[in-house]
Amino acid sequence: MIETAREALSDLEEYLAGASGRRFTRRLTTALTRRERDVLALLADGFTTAEVAEKLYVSEHAVRSRIKSLLQKLDARTREQAVAIAIREGAL
């Protein structure tokens, strides 16, 4: 059901972009899990991997795993680029 809603939202965004004459760009941040969003938000606030782990009560390994995953989903090469994508898309 959630996937159907995401597809409908994507279709609506594409339609509205076309109707307004704007170039359509797919929102990459919609693919992120809640925890990946949490990690990304803390990275945007300038926290290190160790500090993010402490704040989220997880291991540093878990944080690095989430970062690796969100970098792939956002097609970003660095943490900074991932934060920039999220800001540009209004996810942060």
Summary of the structure (lengths in Angstrom):
residues: 92
radius of gyration: 14.9
end to end distance: 25.1
largest distance: 46.4
contacts: 224
relative contact order: 0.14
helix: 73%
strand: 0%
